[in-house]
Amino acid sequence: MLSTHRQCDGDGLGSQLALFHALKKIGKNVYIINVDETPKKYSFLEPQKYIQIYEKTPRLPKQIDLVLIFDTNDHRLLQPLYHELEQKSSNIAFIDHHPILKTGPQPTPLSWIEVSAASTGELTYQLIEELKIPWDPQMAKAVYTSIVFDTQLFRYIRKSPNSHLIAAKLITQNFEIDEVHRFLFSQQTPEKMSFLARALQKIEYTCDGRLGLIRIKSKDLIDHHLEVDDTSDLIDFIMSIDQLDAAIIFREDAPNEYKLSLRSKGSLDVLSVAEMVGGGGHVSASGAFLKGKYEDLKIKIVNEMTKLLKSA
């Protein structure tokens, strides 16, 4: 069984679909169960054909030989699915490129964590190569999606040529590269552009203009007919502001429930702040799911980020 973190993104989704198709090729009984629905922008991978959604209560088999979880090593991001997986299988492995948390849950002994990789897609590529499974356009498109999504079209490659080298091999499979780029990066709607315009007008600057903050209310998404995933690139727009060294986004998912996103430039370690509130991620791109009153959460996170900026 294959899975990934809730509110899945292109890296975890592309990785699990690539391995799904590869294992099917060699006759394995394999299936995918994810915690929640797949965002619409990944429709070009046809996830509805291959992925079961746990929130829709699919029945898990009594026993699972092996569980592989992509693009996270924090089981909290798969609850309540993970609790049931522990009861069904004694072999659970995380395949991931995020740092192991200092204070949070630890990955299982079977896990493969490679923090030098720019994406989980790189690890999936290596795994399929080691299994000597012949590539086809469907598998190649899925891994390519993982790599270009998490590197943001090769902007963040961790000073390694691997992302480019793997991509060069994948594109020989003659899948529609333009389709991948279009769906991932060029599917903006008038509603989305209106949302971005309003959100960017509401940036709060603090710490001598080095820190930017935006709050997204659930009503903002409803008013613009948007999904949660439609907000995922907002922080990239904020970080393009030259004077900023770091940014904070609070996205309201329910009353007094927020998805926190933190981003920084250079080597500024926002992961330390995310871990402090039960989250995780990368050194310069981290997040957490928080509960509480917005003003209280805002004061706490801004204070911690200000300390971080002043000490840097």
Solvent accessible surface area in square Angstrom, and as a share of the most:
residue,aa,sasa,rsa
1,M,13,0.06
2,L,3,0.01
3,S,0,0.00
4,T,0,0.00
5,H,22,0.10
6,R,61,0.22
7,Q,60,0.27
8,C,2,0.01
9,D,31,0.16
10,G,0,0.00
11,D,0,0.00
12,G,0,0.00
13,L,0,0.00
14,G,0,0.00
15,S,0,0.00
16,Q,0,0.00
17,L,1,0.01
18,A,0,0.00
19,L,1,0.01
20,F,15,0.06
21,H,18,0.08
22,A,0,0.00
23,L,27,0.14
24,K,100,0.42
25,K,93,0.40
26,I,80,0.41
27,G,68,0.65
28,K,112,0.47
29,N,145,0.74
30,V,9,0.05
31,Y,45,0.17
32,I,0,0.00
33,I,0,0.00
34,N,1,0.01
35,V,6,0.04
36,D,24,0.12
37,E,89,0.40
38,T,25,0.14
39,P,15,0.10
40,K,152,0.64
41,K,46,0.20
42,Y,0,0.00
43,S,56,0.36
44,F,16,0.07
45,L,14,0.07
46,E,64,0.29
47,P,9,0.06
48,Q,132,0.59
49,K,126,0.54
50,Y,48,0.18
51,I,18,0.09
52,Q,75,0.33
53,I,19,0.10
54,Y,38,0.14
55,E,116,0.52
56,K,139,0.59
57,T,112,0.65
58,P,29,0.18
59,R,230,0.84
60,L,16,0.08
61,P,55,0.35
62,K,189,0.80
63,Q,140,0.62
64,I,12,0.06
65,D,117,0.61
66,L,78,0.39
67,V,0,0.00
68,L,20,0.10
69,I,0,0.00
70,F,0,0.00
71,D,4,0.02
72,T,7,0.04
73,N,6,0.03
74,D,12,0.06
75,H,54,0.24
76,R,81,0.29
77,L,50,0.25
78,L,0,0.00
79,Q,62,0.27
80,P,87,0.55
81,L,0,0.00
82,Y,9,0.03
83,H,106,0.47
84,E,43,0.19
85,L,0,0.00
86,E,96,0.43
87,Q,122,0.54
88,K,44,0.18
89,S,10,0.07
90,S,110,0.71
91,N,63,0.32
92,I,12,0.06
93,A,7,0.06
94,F,2,0.01
95,I,7,0.04
96,D,0,0.00
97,H,1,0.01
98,H,34,0.15
99,P,33,0.21
100,I,78,0.40
101,L,9,0.04
102,K,176,0.74
103,T,113,0.66
104,G,20,0.19
105,P,27,0.17
106,Q,104,0.46
107,P,24,0.15
108,T,34,0.20
109,P,141,0.89
110,L,103,0.51
111,S,25,0.16
112,W,82,0.29
113,I,38,0.19
114,E,62,0.28
115,V,74,0.42
116,S,74,0.47
117,A,6,0.04
118,A,5,0.04
119,S,0,0.00
120,T,0,0.00
121,G,0,0.00
122,E,4,0.02
123,L,0,0.00
124,T,0,0.00
125,Y,18,0.07
126,Q,73,0.33
127,L,42,0.21
128,I,0,0.00
129,E,80,0.36
130,E,137,0.61
131,L,80,0.40
132,K,174,0.74
133,I,5,0.03
134,P,94,0.59
135,W,44,0.15
136,D,33,0.17
137,P,67,0.42
138,Q,76,0.34
139,M,0,0.00
140,A,0,0.00
141,K,36,0.15
142,A,1,0.01
143,V,0,0.00
144,Y,10,0.04
145,T,0,0.00
146,S,0,0.00
147,I,0,0.00
148,V,0,0.00
149,F,31,0.13
150,D,35,0.18
151,T,0,0.00
152,Q,45,0.20
153,L,74,0.37
154,F,45,0.19
155,R,157,0.57
156,Y,105,0.40
157,I,40,0.20
158,R,94,0.34
159,K,206,0.87
160,S,24,0.15
161,P,82,0.52
162,N,68,0.35
163,S,0,0.00
164,H,88,0.39
165,L,101,0.50
166,I,14,0.07
167,A,8,0.06
168,A,55,0.43
169,K,121,0.51
170,L,2,0.01
171,I,69,0.35
172,T,93,0.54
173,Q,49,0.22
174,N,133,0.68
175,F,20,0.08
176,E,115,0.52
177,I,48,0.24
178,D,104,0.54
179,E,42,0.19
180,V,0,0.00
181,H,52,0.23
182,R,111,0.40
183,F,43,0.18
184,L,14,0.07
185,F,62,0.26
186,S,74,0.48
187,Q,85,0.38
188,Q,75,0.33
189,T,60,0.35
190,P,111,0.70
191,E,73,0.33
192,K,13,0.05
193,M,100,0.45
194,S,43,0.28
195,F,4,0.02
196,L,5,0.03
197,A,56,0.43
198,R,138,0.50
199,A,7,0.05
200,L,59,0.29
201,Q,152,0.68
202,K,115,0.49
203,I,21,0.11
204,E,77,0.35
205,Y,105,0.40
206,T,48,0.28
207,C,17,0.10
208,D,146,0.76
209,G,15,0.14
210,R,75,0.27
211,L,0,0.00
212,G,0,0.00
213,L,3,0.01
214,I,1,0.01
215,R,76,0.28
216,I,2,0.01
217,K,93,0.40
218,S,40,0.26
219,K,127,0.54
220,D,29,0.15
221,L,14,0.07
222,I,124,0.63
223,D,71,0.37
224,H,16,0.07
225,H,157,0.70
226,L,25,0.12
227,E,61,0.27
228,V,53,0.30
229,D,28,0.15
230,D,42,0.22
231,T,8,0.05
232,S,56,0.36
233,D,38,0.20
234,L,0,0.00
235,I,6,0.03
236,D,35,0.18
237,F,80,0.33
238,I,0,0.00
239,M,21,0.09
240,S,89,0.57
241,I,49,0.25
242,D,136,0.70
243,Q,102,0.45
244,L,0,0.00
245,D,46,0.24
246,A,0,0.00
247,A,0,0.00
248,I,0,0.00
249,I,8,0.04
250,F,0,0.00
251,R,21,0.08
252,E,29,0.13
253,D,54,0.28
254,A,32,0.25
255,P,117,0.73
256,N,79,0.40
257,E,66,0.30
258,Y,6,0.02
259,K,40,0.17
260,L,0,0.00
261,S,27,0.18
262,L,2,0.01
263,R,55,0.20
264,S,8,0.05
265,K,74,0.31
266,G,72,0.69
267,S,104,0.67
268,L,20,0.10
269,D,47,0.24
270,V,0,0.00
271,L,14,0.07
272,S,48,0.31
273,V,4,0.02
274,A,0,0.00
275,E,22,0.10
276,M,106,0.47
277,V,27,0.15
278,G,39,0.37
279,G,7,0.06
280,G,18,0.17
281,G,18,0.17
282,H,31,0.14
283,V,66,0.38
284,S,39,0.25
285,A,31,0.24
286,S,11,0.07
287,G,12,0.11
288,A,5,0.04
289,F,68,0.29
290,L,14,0.07
291,K,159,0.67
292,G,27,0.26
293,K,138,0.59
294,Y,18,0.07
295,E,98,0.44
296,D,87,0.45
297,L,22,0.11
298,K,44,0.19
299,I,102,0.52
300,K,98,0.41
301,I,1,0.01
302,V,25,0.14
303,N,76,0.39
304,E,35,0.16
305,M,0,0.00
306,T,27,0.16
307,K,126,0.54
308,L,35,0.17
309,L,1,0.00
310,K,150,0.64
311,S,92,0.59
312,A,92,0.72
